[in-house]
Amino acid sequence: MRGLRRVEHVMGFPVSVRIDDEDVPEAAVDGLFAWLREVDARFSPFRPDSEVSRLDRGEVREPGPQLREILDLCEEYRLATGGAFDVRLPGRGLDPCAVVKGWSVQRGAELLSAAGARRFCLNAGGDVIASGGPWRVGVRHPEHADRLCTVLDVTDRAVATSARYERGDHILDGRTGRPATGLLSLTVVAPTLTEADAVATAAFALGGEGVGWAAARENCEVFAVDAERRVLRSAGFPVVGGDVMGRQLPGRSSRKPAGGTKNRLPVTARE
């Protein structure tokens, strides 16, 4: 198959790109990875010379325009979750990674589009931007690495998952400062990865109530497995076939989301 393929390790995780268009120059992929390396250098809280670290230490009085945009998004989600999502937790340094990842990869996808790419899949550590399509995207089982709990059919959408299976209890509830343990995994489908990734992390921080919170957001579809291993999904979640997590369970709803693209609960609960 013609097109472009590449995988590199950037920002602490593998990033792969597949472009099916035949006339996209390889320089476009070079530009994508150069951008992601720039983001890592500028916005990583783990690099002492980054803008984020210098701002946190008070060495920078005002953030630059792009970091300001990121911090504004962080504040938006902090307010929307009543403080459950918070990048400034007591005893910890400033850490906007939950927004930086989706924001930067989405901008990378826009670079590819500007270079003429129309049908491509960009996968950043398991979070996916699917341009053109349709594309099949698998969601990993939260307890079995060799299994999927669902498969999606997506076109011009982004998919992001927050879970405990890769990094343990790394997402904290900012209201308590303790790990968020109400969910095993939560996947969001949204128009951009900026939104999908931030909503998934914020909803996970909220715990069980985060499923309804995320599903109520405009243009977001949600699939979650809670701590009791119940599967919850919004009515418009683009599932292909059936959920393959354990036994086939009753209760799939065929209702369309009310109000056009705005999705509200009830979600479908499957024991």
Long-range contacts (C-beta under 8 A, 24 or more apart in sequence): 4-28, 4-29, 6-33, 8-33, 10-36, 10-37, 10-40, 11-36, 11-39, 11-40, 11-44, 11-101, 11-104, 11-124, 11-125, 12-40, 12-125, 13-124, 13-125, 13-126, 14-123, 14-125, 15-105, 15-122, 15-123, 15-124, 15-125, 16-122, 16-123, 17-112, 17-120, 17-121, 17-122, 17-123, 18-120, 18-121, 19-112, 19-117, 19-119, 19-120, 20-119, 20-120, 20-132, 21-116, 21-117, 21-118, 21-119, 21-120, 23-116, 24-112, 24-115, 24-116, 24-117, 25-115, 27-115, 28-111, 28-112, 28-115, 28-116, 28-117, 29-112, 31-111, 31-115, 32-108, 32-111, 32-112, 32-122, 35-104, 35-107, 35-108, 35-111, 36-104, 36-105, 36-108, 39-100, 39-104, 42-66, 42-67, 43-67, 43-70, 43-96, 43-100, 43-104, 44-97, 44-100, 45-93, 45-94, 45-95, 45-96, 45-97, 52-94, 52-95, 52-96, 53-93, 53-94, 55-94, 56-93, 56-94, 69-103, 70-96, 70-99, 70-100, 70-103, 71-96, 73-99, 73-103, 73-194, 73-198, 74-98, 74-99, 77-198, 77-199, 77-202, 78-174, 80-202, 80-213, 81-174, 81-202, 81-205, 81-206, 81-210, 81-213, 82-175, 83-174, 83-175, 84-173, 84-174, 84-175, 84-180, 84-202, 84-205, 84-206, 84-207, 84-210, 85-174, 85-198, 85-201, 85-202, 85-205, 85-206, 86-172, 86-174, 89-172, 89-174, 89-177, 90-177, 91-177, 98-197, 98-198, 98-201, 98-202, 99-194, 99-197, 99-198, 101-125, 101-127, 101-197, 102-127, 102-158, 102-160, 102-192, 102-193, 102-194, 102-195, 102-196, 102-197, 102-198, 103-193, 103-194, 103-197, 103-198, 105-129, 105-193, 105-197, 106-158, 106-192, 106-193, 106-194, 109-193, 124-193, 126-161, 126-166, 127-158, 127-159, 127-160, 127-161, 127-193, 127-196, 127-197, 128-154, 128-158, 128-159, 128-160, 128-193, 129-158, 129-193, 130-154, 130-155, 130-156, 130-157, 130-158, 130-159, 131-156, 132-156, 136-240, 139-185, 139-187, 139-223, 140-165, 140-185, 141-245, 142-184, 142-185, 142-225, 143-184, 147-244, 147-245, 148-244, 149-185, 149-223, 149-225, 149-231, 149-243, 149-244, 149-245, 150-187, 150-223, 150-239, 150-243, 150-244, 150-245, 151-239, 151-240, 151-241, 151-244, 152-189, 152-237, 152-238, 152-239, 152-240, 153-238, 153-239, 153-240, 154-189, 154-238, 156-191, 157-189, 157-190, 157-191, 157-238, 158-189, 158-190, 158-191, 158-192, 158-193, 158-195, 158-196, 158-197, 159-187, 159-188, 159-189, 159-196, 160-187, 160-188, 160-190, 160-193, 160-196, 160-197, 160-199, 160-200, 161-185, 161-186, 161-187, 161-188, 161-200, 162-186, 162-200, 162-201, 162-203, 162-204, 163-204, 171-201, 171-204, 171-205, 172-205, 173-205, 173-206, 173-207, 174-205, 180-204, 180-205, 180-206, 180-207, 181-207, 181-227, 182-206, 182-207, 182-208, 182-209, 182-210, 182-226, 182-227, 183-207, 183-208, 183-210, 183-211, 183-224, 183-225, 183-226, 183-227, 184-225, 184-226, 184-227, 184-229, 185-224, 185-225, 186-210, 186-211, 186-214, 186-222, 186-223, 186-224, 186-225, 187-222, 187-223, 187-224, 188-214, 188-220, 188-221, 188-222, 189-220, 189-221, 189-222, 189-237, 189-238, 190-219, 190-220, 190-221, 191-219, 195-219, 195-220, 196-220, 211-267, 212-265, 212-267, 215-263, 215-264, 215-265, 215-267, 216-263, 216-264, 216-265, 217-263, 218-261, 218-262, 218-263, 219-261, 219-262, 219-263, 220-263, 221-263, 222-263, 222-267, 230-269, 230-270, 230-271, 231-269, 231-270, 232-267, 232-268, 232-269, 232-270, 233-267, 233-268, 234-263, 234-265, 234-267, 234-268, 235-263, 235-267, 235-268, 236-263, 243-270
